Amino acid sequence: MTLLCTEQAQCHCVHAGTVTFDPIQDWVTVDGIPVLVKGDFDGRSVAHCIGGAEAAGIKRCRAIATVNDSKSHSQFVAIEGLGIALDSASGATDYMNVNLSPWHVASAGQNWIAIVEG
């Protein structure tokens, strides 16, 4: 079962850093919380990453750098042409500035609306 993500979704880098959201749209909601759409993962900040040692020049995850579009957004359900964000979303962060550290969705922010893809 693939759940749609809301603004309360919990996303983390591999080092347990947390991602914060500022939804593109706010008129489609689940229990009053905006549904995330394509573009809502792009460039989002990562806070509290514990990977690396800043003092030694190893930069921690600071933002989402890439998004795996086919896993991250519905190909069939959209809001204003933007695919709804799914809890199967993934990609890479800017860890060490080389985009090698994965991120993932730990919780969709809701647990009762699922999307069935083709």
N, C-alpha and C positions, 0 to 999 in steps of 0.2 A: 504494500500500500504506500503510495507516494502522497504526502501531505503538502498542501500549499502553505507558504510561509507568510507570516505577518510581521509587522514592525517589531514584535516581541520575540522574533526568532533568535536563537542563540547560535552564533557561529564562532568557531575558534580556529586559530592557527595550530599547527602541530605542537607548538610550545605552550599551549593553553591560553594564548592571548585572546581577547574578546573583540568582536566586531560590533560597531554601533551603526544604526541605520537612521536615515532621514528620507522617508518614502517619497518617491516621485509623485504618486497620486494619493489622495486621501478620501475619495468619495466611495470607493468599494472597500468595505470593512468586514471583519469577523468580530462580533461582540464589541463593535466600536473601535477596533484596532485596524489600521490600514493594511491591506494586502500588499505584499512586495511584488514588483514586476521587473521585467528586463531593464537593467540599468541601475537597479537598487543595490546590487553587489559591487558594481564597478567603482574602484578607487576608495572604497570605504576604509575608514581608520581602524587599525588594530591597536588595542591598548593592553598593557600588562603582559606583553610577551616576555618570557623568561629565557628565550634562546639567545645564545651568544654572550659575549662580554664586551659591552660598549667601550670600556676603558682600553681594551686590547684592539679596538678597531673593528670588531665583529658586530655589524649592525643587526639589530633585532627586527622582527616583522613590525612594520608601521602602517601598511595599507594592503588591500587586496590589489594585486597587479593583473591577474588574469582570471577569467571565468570560463568554465567549460560549458558553453551555451547549450549543447544538446542534453546535458544532464541537469542543468540549472534552471531551465525555463520550459514551461509547457509549449509544445508545438501546436496545440489545439485550442487551448483556453487563453484568451487574452483580454486585457483591459486597454481600450484605445489603441489597439494594435501591438501592445507590449505583452509578451508571454508572461503568465503568472509564474512567480518564483517557486521552486519546488524544494522539498527537504533533501533531495538527492544532489543539491548544488555542491559544486567543488571548483577548485582552481588553485592558483598559487599566490603567495604573498611576495612582497619585495625584500624578503630576508636576504641579507648580504648584497642587496641590489642585483641579484641574479635570478630572481623569480623561481627559486627551487623549493620553497617550503610550502607544502600543501595546506589548504584550509578546508573546512567542511561545516555542515550544519549539524549541530548537536540536538537542537529542538526546533520545531517549526513555528513555535509561538502559539500554536493551537493544535488540537488533536482529534478533530471530528470532521474536517472537510478534506477529502482525498481527491486526487486527480488521477484518472486512468488514461495513460497514454497508449495510443494505437496498439 
